[in-house]
């Protein structure tokens, strides 16, 4: 999967988050001082593996949006037909 950007509002603030997926993690960066790495669990959810100045509610919001993005793209790929 390729790098992607999430944009959303949380706690009356607008966030632009750059997400870099790897086979077992998602690394999300807001800016050089705020980032979080999530580990993929067997059940498909994400756990915070490492966090740099990210509070839990924001980490949860980012994880939710990562899963929404990934699941939407997976669904789109499964419906793509090939000739």
Backbone as JSON Lines, residues from 0, in Angstrom:
{"i":0,"aa":"X","n":[0.84,-1.17,0.0],"ca":[0.0,0.0,0.0],"c":[0.89,1.24,0.0]}
{"i":1,"aa":"X","n":[0.4,2.29,-0.59],"ca":[1.14,3.53,-0.73],"c":[0.85,4.5,0.43]}
{"i":2,"aa":"X","n":[1.7,5.49,0.53],"ca":[1.53,6.55,1.53],"c":[0.25,7.33,1.2]}
{"i":3,"aa":"X","n":[-0.47,7.78,2.22],"ca":[-1.69,8.54,1.99],"c":[-1.86,9.62,3.05]}
{"i":4,"aa":"X","n":[-2.74,10.57,2.77],"ca":[-2.98,11.69,3.66],"c":[-4.41,11.67,4.17]}
{"i":5,"aa":"X","n":[-4.57,11.89,5.45],"ca":[-5.89,12.01,6.07],"c":[-6.11,13.47,6.44]}
{"i":6,"aa":"X","n":[-7.3,13.98,6.19],"ca":[-7.67,15.32,6.66],"c":[-8.98,15.19,7.42]}
{"i":7,"aa":"X","n":[-9.02,15.78,8.61],"ca":[-10.22,15.69,9.44],"c":[-10.16,16.73,10.54]}
{"i":8,"aa":"X","n":[-11.32,16.97,11.15],"ca":[-11.42,17.87,12.3],"c":[-11.58,17.03,13.57]}
{"i":9,"aa":"X","n":[-10.9,17.48,14.62],"ca":[-10.98,16.81,15.93],"c":[-10.8,17.88,17.0]}
{"i":10,"aa":"X","n":[-11.7,17.91,17.96],"ca":[-11.65,18.91,19.04],"c":[-11.52,20.34,18.51]}
{"i":11,"aa":"X","n":[-12.32,20.66,17.51],"ca":[-12.35,22.0,16.92],"c":[-11.03,22.41,16.28]}
{"i":12,"aa":"X","n":[-10.21,21.44,15.88],"ca":[-8.95,21.71,15.17],"c":[-8.94,20.88,13.89]}
{"i":13,"aa":"X","n":[-8.32,21.43,12.85],"ca":[-8.2,20.71,11.59],"c":[-6.84,20.01,11.56]}
{"i":14,"aa":"X","n":[-6.83,18.75,11.15],"ca":[-5.6,17.97,11.1],"c":[-5.34,17.47,9.69]}
{"i":15,"aa":"X","n":[-4.09,17.5,9.29],"ca":[-3.6,16.93,8.05],"c":[-2.53,15.93,8.47]}
{"i":16,"aa":"X","n":[-2.78,14.64,8.25],"ca":[-1.91,13.59,8.77],"c":[-1.37,12.76,7.61]}
{"i":17,"aa":"X","n":[-0.06,12.64,7.51],"ca":[0.59,11.82,6.5],"c":[0.8,10.43,7.09]}
{"i":18,"aa":"X","n":[0.26,9.41,6.41],"ca":[0.32,8.04,6.92],"c":[1.18,7.19,5.98]}
{"i":19,"aa":"X","n":[2.16,6.51,6.57],"ca":[3.02,5.6,5.82],"c":[2.77,4.18,6.31]}
{"i":20,"aa":"X","n":[2.18,3.34,5.46],"ca":[1.93,1.95,5.86],"c":[3.16,1.07,5.62]}
{"i":21,"aa":"X","n":[3.34,0.1,6.49],"ca":[4.33,-0.96,6.32],"c":[3.58,-2.27,6.53]}
{"i":22,"aa":"X","n":[4.2,-3.41,6.32],"ca":[3.46,-4.67,6.48],"c":[2.82,-4.86,7.87]}
{"i":23,"aa":"X","n":[3.42,-4.32,8.92],"ca":[2.9,-4.57,10.27],"c":[2.54,-3.3,11.05]}
{"i":24,"aa":"X","n":[2.8,-2.13,10.48],"ca":[2.58,-0.87,11.18],"c":[2.0,0.2,10.26]}
{"i":25,"aa":"X","n":[1.45,1.24,10.89],"ca":[1.11,2.48,10.2],"c":[1.79,3.59,10.99]}
{"i":26,"aa":"X","n":[2.56,4.41,10.3],"ca":[3.24,5.53,10.93],"c":[2.52,6.81,10.49]}
{"i":27,"aa":"X","n":[1.98,7.57,11.44],"ca":[1.21,8.77,11.14],"c":[1.93,10.0,11.68]}
{"i":28,"aa":"X","n":[2.13,10.99,10.82],"ca":[2.86,12.2,11.19],"c":[1.97,13.42,10.96]}
{"i":29,"aa":"X","n":[1.81,14.22,12.01],"ca":[1.1,15.49,11.88],"c":[2.11,16.59,11.55]}
{"i":30,"aa":"X","n":[3.2,16.63,12.29],"ca":[4.32,17.53,12.02],"c":[5.54,16.91,12.7]}
{"i":31,"aa":"X","n":[6.66,17.6,12.66],"ca":[7.89,17.0,13.18],"c":[7.84,16.72,14.68]}
{"i":32,"aa":"X","n":[6.94,17.36,15.4],"ca":[6.82,17.15,16.84],"c":[5.7,16.21,17.26]}
{"i":33,"aa":"X","n":[4.84,15.82,16.33],"ca":[3.66,15.01,16.66],"c":[3.53,13.84,15.69]}
{"i":34,"aa":"X","n":[3.72,12.64,16.2],"ca":[3.59,11.45,15.37],"c":[3.21,10.25,16.22]}
{"i":35,"aa":"X","n":[2.68,9.23,15.56],"ca":[2.26,8.03,16.26],"c":[2.44,6.84,15.33]}
{"i":36,"aa":"X","n":[2.84,5.71,15.9],"ca":[2.97,4.47,15.15],"c":[1.98,3.47,15.72]}
{"i":37,"aa":"X","n":[1.21,2.85,14.83],"ca":[0.22,1.85,15.22],"c":[0.68,0.48,14.75]}
{"i":38,"aa":"X","n":[0.44,-0.53,15.59],"ca":[0.68,-1.93,15.23],"c":[-0.65,-2.55,14.85]}
{"i":39,"aa":"X","n":[-0.63,-3.33,13.76],"ca":[-1.84,-4.04,13.34],"c":[-2.03,-5.27,14.22]}
{"i":40,"aa":"X","n":[-3.22,-5.42,14.79],"ca":[-3.55,-6.59,15.61],"c":[-4.2,-7.65,14.73]}
{"i":41,"aa":"X","n":[-4.22,-8.88,15.22],"ca":[-4.8,-9.99,14.46],"c":[-6.27,-9.77,14.14]}
{"i":42,"aa":"X","n":[-6.99,-9.07,15.01],"ca":[-8.42,-8.85,14.78],"c":[-8.69,-7.68,13.83]}
{"i":43,"aa":"X","n":[-7.63,-7.05,13.31],"ca":[-7.79,-5.97,12.36],"c":[-7.76,-4.58,12.97]}
{"i":44,"aa":"X","n":[-7.8,-4.49,14.29],"ca":[-7.74,-3.18,14.94],"c":[-6.28,-2.71,15.04]}
{"i":45,"aa":"X","n":[-6.11,-1.49,15.51],"ca":[-4.77,-0.91,15.64],"c":[-4.48,-0.57,17.1]}
{"i":46,"aa":"X","n":[-3.26,-0.83,17.51],"ca":[-2.77,-0.48,18.85],"c":[-1.67,0.57,18.71]}
{"i":47,"aa":"X","n":[-1.61,1.5,19.63],"ca":[-0.53,2.48,19.63],"c":[0.75,1.77,20.06]}
{"i":48,"aa":"X","n":[1.75,1.77,19.19],"ca":[3.04,1.16,19.51],"c":[4.01,2.21,20.05]}
{"i":49,"aa":"X","n":[3.92,3.42,19.52],"ca":[4.81,4.5,19.93],"c":[4.11,5.82,19.61]}
{"i":50,"aa":"X","n":[4.26,6.78,20.5],"ca":[3.59,8.06,20.3],"c":[4.5,9.2,20.72]}
{"i":51,"aa":"X","n":[4.54,10.24,19.89],"ca":[5.34,11.42,20.2],"c":[4.38,12.61,20.29]}
{"i":52,"aa":"X","n":[4.04,12.98,21.52],"ca":[3.18,14.13,21.81],"c":[1.78,14.03,21.2]}
{"i":53,"aa":"X","n":[1.24,12.82,21.14],"ca":[-0.13,12.6,20.65],"c":[-0.95,12.08,21.82]}
{"i":54,"aa":"X","n":[-2.03,12.79,22.16],"ca":[-2.91,12.34,23.24],"c":[-3.79,11.21,22.75]}
{"i":55,"aa":"X","n":[-4.26,10.37,23.69],"ca":[-5.03,9.18,23.34],"c":[-6.27,9.46,22.48]}
{"i":56,"aa":"X","n":[-7.09,10.48,22.78],"ca":[-8.26,10.71,21.92],"c":[-7.89,11.02,20.47]}
{"i":57,"aa":"X","n":[-6.8,11.76,20.26],"ca":[-6.36,12.05,18.9],"c":[-5.81,10.79,18.24]}
{"i":58,"aa":"X","n":[-5.05,9.99,18.98],"ca":[-4.54,8.73,18.43],"c":[-5.69,7.82,18.01]}
{"i":59,"aa":"X","n":[-6.73,7.76,18.82],"ca":[-7.9,6.95,18.49],"c":[-8.58,7.48,17.22]}
{"i":60,"aa":"X","n":[-8.69,8.79,17.1],"ca":[-9.3,9.4,15.91],"c":[-8.48,9.08,14.66]}
{"i":61,"aa":"X","n":[-7.17,9.13,14.77],"ca":[-6.3,8.81,13.63],"c":[-6.44,7.33,13.27]}
{"i":62,"aa":"X","n":[-6.41,6.45,14.26],"ca":[-6.55,5.0,14.01],"c":[-7.87,4.7,13.31]}
{"i":63,"aa":"X","n":[-8.94,5.32,13.77],"ca":[-10.26,5.11,13.16],"c":[-10.24,5.51,11.69]}
{"i":64,"aa":"X","n":[-9.65,6.64,11.39],"ca":[-9.62,7.11,10.01],"c":[-8.68,6.28,9.14]}
{"i":65,"aa":"X","n":[-7.6,5.78,9.7],"ca":[-6.73,4.87,8.95],"c":[-7.52,3.63,8.55]}
{"i":66,"aa":"X","n":[-8.22,3.04,9.5],"ca":[-9.0,1.83,9.2],"c":[-10.11,2.11,8.19]}
{"i":67,"aa":"X","n":[-10.77,3.26,8.29],"ca":[-11.79,3.63,7.3],"c":[-11.17,3.73,5.91]}
{"i":68,"aa":"X","n":[-10.02,4.37,5.81],"ca":[-9.34,4.54,4.53],"c":[-8.93,3.18,3.95]}
{"i":69,"aa":"X","n":[-8.29,2.37,4.77],"ca":[-7.8,1.07,4.31],"c":[-8.96,0.17,3.9]}
{"i":70,"aa":"X","n":[-10.02,0.13,4.71],"ca":[-11.16,-0.72,4.38],"c":[-11.88,-0.24,3.13]}
{"i":71,"aa":"X","n":[-11.99,1.05,2.92],"ca":[-12.63,1.59,1.72],"c":[-11.82,1.22,0.48]}
{"i":72,"aa":"X","n":[-10.49,1.32,0.57],"ca":[-9.65,0.99,-0.57],"c":[-9.65,-0.51,-0.85]}
{"i":73,"aa":"X","n":[-9.69,-1.32,0.19],"ca":[-9.74,-2.77,0.01],"c":[-11.05,-3.16,-0.65]}
{"i":74,"aa":"X","n":[-12.13,-2.55,-0.24],"ca":[-13.44,-2.81,-0.83],"c":[-13.45,-2.41,-2.3]}
{"i":75,"aa":"X","n":[-12.88,-1.24,-2.62],"ca":[-12.83,-0.77,-4.0],"c":[-12.03,-1.73,-4.88]}
{"i":76,"aa":"X","n":[-10.9,-2.22,-4.37],"ca":[-10.07,-3.14,-5.13],"c":[-10.77,-4.47,-5.37]}
{"i":77,"aa":"X","n":[-11.56,-4.93,-4.41],"ca":[-12.22,-6.22,-4.57],"c":[-13.36,-6.16,-5.58]}
{"i":78,"aa":"X","n":[-13.89,-4.96,-5.85],"ca":[-14.97,-4.82,-6.82],"c":[-14.46,-4.45,-8.21]}
{"i":79,"aa":"X","n":[-13.17,-4.27,-8.36],"ca":[-12.61,-3.94,-9.66],"c":[-12.58,-5.19,-10.51]}
{"i":80,"aa":"X","n":[-13.16,-5.1,-11.68],"ca":[-13.16,-6.26,-12.57],"c":[-12.04,-6.13,-13.58]}
{"i":81,"aa":"X","n":[-11.55,-7.26,-14.01],"ca":[-10.51,-7.28,-15.04],"c":[-11.06,-7.98,-16.27]}
{"i":82,"aa":"X","n":[-10.69,-7.49,-17.45],"ca":[-11.21,-8.11,-18.68],"c":[-10.65,-9.49,-18.92]}
